[in-house]
Amino acid sequence: MTNPDHPRVLTFVYTNWRGETATRQATPTGMIYWGSNKYHPQPQWLFDAFCIHHPWEEADMTNPDHPRVLTFVYTNWRGETATRQATPTGMIYWGSNKYHPQPQWLFDAFDHEKLGVRTFALSECDFTVNPKTPDTRDDIAG
């Protein structure tokens, strides 16, 4: 999804609330809706998107060290378990797809290893172990 030619990536010219104009590359994360927010106080058509690169800020969410990146242990549909780093691109939702055929809670996120948006099943995520530090749960006397 970091490929600007990917069919889900929009490339467009955008003027932000400060009047700065730049070419943006983003993947929409939901529906287009009529509304307003603190940056767009006048009601208008809006959409939320995962920006591939943010032209005005140094924070780039494709960077695995960005503070919005989740690090978790995940077991995929083939039963393979690995540590994943991903940036959520939208809301958690109830659904199913080719890899998760049973309806369940899912979320889409930019996978920093695969360099693309993937769908993760919450039931297969382990957020309790921080892979960057040793697991000391067995050291706790009980």
GIPE-V293478 format. One line per field, one symbol per residue. phi: phi as a letter, one per 30 degrees, with the letter a starting at -180 (. if undefined). Layout:
BEGIN
phi=???
END
This chain:
BEGIN
phi=.dddcddccccacbcddcidcadcbacecaddbcabadcbddeadbbcbcddbcdcbddbddddcddddccacbcddcidcadbbbcecaddbcaaaedbddeadbbcadddddhadbccdedccccdcdddbddcdddddb
END
